[in-house]
C-alpha cells in the first residue's frame, strides 16, 4: 500500500474573508449613520449636549 506524500507547505485559510470585512464595514457605517440620525433628530427637538455634538450634526444633510 502506497500512501500519497503530503505537501511540505500547508496554506492556511485566511482568518477574515473579503466578504466578511466588507459586510462588517457596511454594518458599521449603517450603525454610525443611524446613530447620527437619532442625534440630529434629538438636537432638532431642542436637546443640547455639553460636548457640542449638536453643532456637528448640523452639517448632516438629512
N, C-alpha and C positions, 0 to 999 in steps of 0.2 A: 504494500500500500504506500503510495507516494502522496505526501501532503504538500500542498502549494506553499511556497515561501511567502511570508508576509513582507510587505514593503517596509523599508528601513525608516521612512519618514511618514508619520501619520499626520494628515491635515486635520486640524481642529475645526469644529464648526464655529463660526463667529458667534460671539455672545449676543449681539444685537443685530438683527437683520435691518436692512434699509427700510422695509415696510413698517417695522415696529417703531423705528426712530421717527419716521415721517408721521405716523399716527399719533405718537406722543407729542410731537411739536404742534400738530394741528389741535389736539385736545388742550394743550397748554394755552395756545393762543385763543381758543374759544373760551376757556375759563377766565383769562385775563380780560377779554372783551366784554363778557357778561358782567364781570365784577366792576369794570369801569362804567358800564351802562347803568348798573344799580347805583353807583356813587353819583353819577351825573343826575339821575332821577332824584336822588336824595338832596343833592345840592340845589336843584331847580325848585324843590318844595320849601326851601328856606333853611335847610340844615347847614350847619357850619362845623368845620373841623379846625382844631388848633394847628394842625400841620400844613394847612393851606392846600389840601387836596382839591378843594372846590375850584381853586384857580387853575389847577392842572386839567381838571375835567371840562373847563370852559373851552378848551381847544378841540374837544371831540365834536366831530361834525354832526352827530345824530342827536 
